[in-house]
């Protein structure tokens, strides 16, 4: 073989080798083209240093030079969010689940998503529903892995967070000609203020807010009135697992299981209510994505809730659903163990610090909460109430 022939052969081999490595690198053989710019922009913004007390965002504020700037968490300020604001009051009435942000920073590669500009432009999926079948499968896998809910032979319906699902449930559980109207909505104190606010704001002729469920305990057993009791289990902020207060044929029950996950509560047994509501914000911390789901036993209730959601918002956005899907894929890589153990440790550490501070006070005290065995962690779960 001549030198020139050898050189040409070597070039061909080199070219084929590079092509092989390129295909191996990109898995499916597709070299990123239109997604490169968006990926670069996302990485550039994510790399902006904000001291761990804030972040910069693609849709956030810009400097005079047109560059994204840090948006600081509550009680922090300064260009890089490194300044503690000493006059900042503690918010005991709410909070953001930002304690899980370090987990997702660690899993930046696997949890990132990029969608095309023409991603699911239709109102509905090909089956003419507003629910991603693949996301339903992953939600079912998550409940099976954690063991916190019985989902066999039940329907799953999506909502814009648990907030939208709450009102959809009010509508569905009171829109029944067999019930005496209006249906009395009650919840044992202390309860989530949104229960009362939603029931009162819409001024429906089908239902009305009637306050503390305990006040109706004796009345409901012999009453011809209809009741809807909301049971928050675990309760927030004390993490106590609750059972319904009211009994009887005139009572329907809805369970708010937002905090029934291993980083907040022990999981002693799977919940098996006729209507159970969950929310992504308390699982992964993505409160801003506004995604929740209801697990429903009765087909008529499912149909009425679906009707309400169609009229109210035409379903949850496809972008939210694809993000929820990718997040749950990451969680399910080890059946949730990494996420839940991380979250549990962070909250338990914060609870221990709060206990230490409060115990030194002569004016305040905390409830004594008992540990409980968790079937998921297979260990005794120390109290870790969910007010982050």
C-alpha positions, 0 to 999 in steps of 0.5 A: 500500500502506498503512503497516500493510500495509507493516509486516505485509509487512516482518515476514513478510519478516523472519520468513522471512529469519530462518527461512532463516538459521536453517536455513542455520546448522543445515544439515539444518534441525534446531534442537538441542534435547535435545543443547544441555544436553550440549553446554553441559556439555561446553564448560563442562568443557573451558574449565576452565584446567589450564595445559596439563598436565592437564584437567577431565572430565565424569566426573572428580573434583568440588570441594566445590562440585560443580564439575569440577576439573583432573586433572593429568598425571604430574609436575604438581600444584596446582589448575591443574596448573602445579606441577612435582613435582621428585621425580617419577620418569621412567617408562621402561616405559610412557606415555600418548600425550598429546603429541597432545592439542594437536592435538585441542584445535585440532580440538575442533569437528570431533572432538566427538560427541554421542549420544542416550540411546537410541543403539544400545541393541541388542547388535549392528548390523542385520547381526547383527555387532558391527562397524560397516561404516562404520568398516571403510570408514574404516579401509580408507581410512586404510590406503590413504591412508597405504600402510602395509598391504595390505587387499585381500581381507582381513577386519577385526575390532575389539577392545578395544584391541590387548590383547584382539586379542592373546589372540584371536589366541593362541586362533585360531592355536592352536585348530587340530587340525592343530597339535601342542599346545601351540603355542610363543609366542615374540617377539624381544627386546626385546618388549612384556611383555604378550605374555608376561603374557597367554600365561602368565596364561591357562594354556591347554593350546593354547599356552605362552610360550617367550620369545626367538624367536632362541633357537629359530631353529635348532630351529624349522626341523627341529622337529615342534613348532608355533610362533607368532612375534609380530613387532613392527614397528616395534619399540618403543622403537627404531622398527626395522622387523623381519622374522620370526626363525623359518621353516618350515611349523610357524611361524605369524606375527602382526604387531604394527604398532601403531607403523607410522604416519608420526609414529613410523616411515618407511613404506617399503612396505605391510605384507602379513602374514596377521595384522596388529594395529593400535590407535587409541591409537598413531594418534590418541592416544585410548588410553582409548577402547580400540579396535584392529583386526586385518587377517586374511587367512585366513577360518578364523582370522577366524572363530575370532577372531570366536568368541573376541571374541563369548564374551569381550565381545560385541564393542566398545562402540557408543560407542567405535566411533562415537567412533573413526569421528568421529576417523578422519573428521577424520584423513582430511580431508587423508589424515592429513597434518595429524595425522601431521606434527604428531605427527612434529614433536613426537616428533622434537623430544623425541627431539632433546632426549633425545639432547642430554641423554644425549650429555652423560652418561658413564654412558648412551648411545643407539642410533644409528638410521638415517633411512629414506625414507618413501613417505607423507611422500615424504621421508627420515624421521629416527628418532622412536621411539614412547616418548613 
